[in-house]
Amino acid sequence: MKLDDRATIPQYQTQLAAGLDLAACLPRHDVPETITVHPGDIVKIPLGFACAIPAGFEGQVRPRSGLATKHGLSVPNAPGTVDADYRGEMFVALINLGRNPIDITHGMRIAQLIIAPVSHANIVEVDSLEDTDRGSGGFGSTGL
């Protein structure tokens, strides 16, 4: 549902694309016409629409590969999760991991949304866990 007449509804760019492109919706009363993301900055970009993801699915917000590899523009919590019960305006958090500022303008495709199935675990508290070869070995314990 468009919340702003200028919003771009997400769309696949090719027939076999996995991700729906998400486009910035600027300017807004609280957001300037161009948002400059300086190196190290994290910004929240409005998309101007809300959606209903079906029960049993989630939306995974991921970086666009071209922006990530050419400019260092990424999603700080990649992949970000949009729960099926969220009905507010969609936003994308972006982080500039590159060396140069990046300007975000209206209509710019800034991220992608993957619709993926969700499984819920049956949580059972126990007194002990079965042993494995790895045991409690954590980060880096299996080598490089």
PLY file of the C-alpha trace (Angstrom):
ply
format ascii 1.0
element vertex 144
property float x
property float y
property float z
element edge 143
property int vertex1
property int vertex2
end_header
0.00 0.00 0.00
1.47 3.33 -1.02
1.73 5.81 1.84
3.23 8.40 -0.51
2.04 8.83 -4.11
5.68 9.02 -5.25
6.67 5.69 -3.69
7.92 2.89 -5.91
6.24 -0.44 -5.26
8.95 -3.15 -4.97
9.52 -5.12 -8.13
11.72 -7.83 -9.56
14.03 -6.49 -12.26
14.29 -9.80 -14.12
12.12 -12.90 -14.39
14.47 -15.03 -12.26
15.55 -12.38 -9.74
15.33 -13.51 -6.10
15.03 -10.02 -4.67
12.51 -7.23 -5.06
14.29 -3.89 -5.46
13.51 -1.27 -2.80
13.65 2.41 -3.81
14.11 5.50 -1.65
11.10 7.81 -1.31
12.48 11.35 -0.86
12.02 14.16 0.08
9.63 14.11 2.99
8.62 16.68 5.57
11.21 15.18 7.95
13.75 14.00 5.36
15.75 16.09 2.83
15.68 15.69 -0.96
19.12 14.08 -0.95
20.60 12.11 1.91
24.38 11.94 1.92
25.72 8.85 3.66
29.24 9.64 4.82
31.78 6.88 5.52
30.83 5.16 8.77
27.34 6.71 8.87
24.16 4.71 9.38
20.96 6.26 7.99
17.32 5.22 7.86
15.78 5.72 4.40
11.97 5.85 3.97
10.38 3.80 1.20
6.88 5.34 1.25
4.89 2.10 1.38
3.63 -0.51 3.83
3.05 -4.19 3.09
1.57 -7.39 4.46
3.94 -10.34 4.31
1.99 -13.62 4.57
2.07 -15.63 7.80
4.86 -18.20 7.69
7.18 -15.86 5.75
9.53 -12.98 6.47
11.07 -10.22 4.41
14.87 -10.22 4.38
16.35 -6.81 3.56
19.74 -7.20 1.91
22.29 -4.94 0.22
22.27 -4.56 -3.54
25.46 -6.19 -4.77
26.49 -3.36 -7.11
26.19 -0.67 -4.43
27.98 -2.88 -1.92
30.92 -3.83 -4.14
31.37 -0.51 -5.94
30.66 1.91 -3.08
30.63 -0.04 0.20
26.92 0.69 0.77
25.41 -2.07 2.89
22.68 -2.91 5.38
24.13 -2.81 8.92
21.96 -5.66 10.23
22.12 -7.67 7.01
19.87 -9.32 6.47
17.34 -7.13 8.20
14.09 -8.88 9.04
10.57 -7.67 8.33
8.14 -9.75 10.38
4.84 -10.90 8.88
2.85 -8.92 11.46
4.53 -5.55 10.75
2.20 -3.08 9.03
4.05 0.23 9.33
6.01 2.12 6.72
8.98 0.25 5.32
12.45 1.73 5.83
15.96 0.57 4.96
18.91 1.12 7.28
22.06 1.76 5.24
25.70 1.95 6.30
28.54 3.37 4.25
31.51 1.04 4.64
33.32 2.73 1.76
35.77 5.62 1.65
33.59 8.22 -0.08
30.21 9.82 0.67
27.24 8.42 -1.25
24.16 10.47 -2.18
20.77 8.76 -1.88
18.09 10.37 -4.06
14.41 9.78 -4.74
13.74 6.59 -6.68
17.25 5.22 -6.20
17.17 1.44 -5.74
19.01 1.05 -2.45
18.38 -2.52 -1.22
16.49 -5.69 -2.02
13.76 -7.63 -0.27
13.71 -11.42 -0.28
10.51 -13.16 0.83
11.54 -16.35 2.67
9.79 -19.07 4.69
10.08 -19.02 8.47
10.17 -22.01 10.81
9.35 -21.72 14.49
11.31 -23.93 16.87
9.75 -25.86 19.70
11.78 -24.62 22.70
12.40 -27.22 25.41
14.52 -26.48 28.46
16.79 -29.41 29.41
19.35 -30.13 32.14
22.12 -31.23 29.73
23.00 -31.41 26.04
24.38 -34.35 24.09
28.12 -34.23 23.35
29.50 -33.49 19.87
33.02 -33.51 18.39
33.04 -29.71 18.43
31.69 -29.38 21.93
31.73 -25.80 23.23
34.36 -24.60 20.72
33.26 -21.17 19.56
34.41 -18.56 17.04
37.26 -19.91 14.90
37.34 -23.26 16.68
37.10 -25.24 13.43
40.07 -23.46 11.85
40.47 -21.13 8.89
0 1
1 2
2 3
3 4
4 5
5 6
6 7
7 8
8 9
9 10
10 11
11 12
12 13
13 14
14 15
15 16
16 17
17 18
18 19
19 20
20 21
21 22
22 23
23 24
24 25
25 26
26 27
27 28
28 29
29 30
30 31
31 32
32 33
33 34
34 35
35 36
36 37
37 38
38 39
39 40
40 41
41 42
42 43
43 44
44 45
45 46
46 47
47 48
48 49
49 50
50 51
51 52
52 53
53 54
54 55
55 56
56 57
57 58
58 59
59 60
60 61
61 62
62 63
63 64
64 65
65 66
66 67
67 68
68 69
69 70
70 71
71 72
72 73
73 74
74 75
75 76
76 77
77 78
78 79
79 80
80 81
81 82
82 83
83 84
84 85
85 86
86 87
87 88
88 89
89 90
90 91
91 92
92 93
93 94
94 95
95 96
96 97
97 98
98 99
99 100
100 101
101 102
102 103
103 104
104 105
105 106
106 107
107 108
108 109
109 110
110 111
111 112
112 113
113 114
114 115
115 116
116 117
117 118
118 119
119 120
120 121
121 122
122 123
123 124
124 125
125 126
126 127
127 128
128 129
129 130
130 131
131 132
132 133
133 134
134 135
135 136
136 137
137 138
138 139
139 140
140 141
141 142
142 143
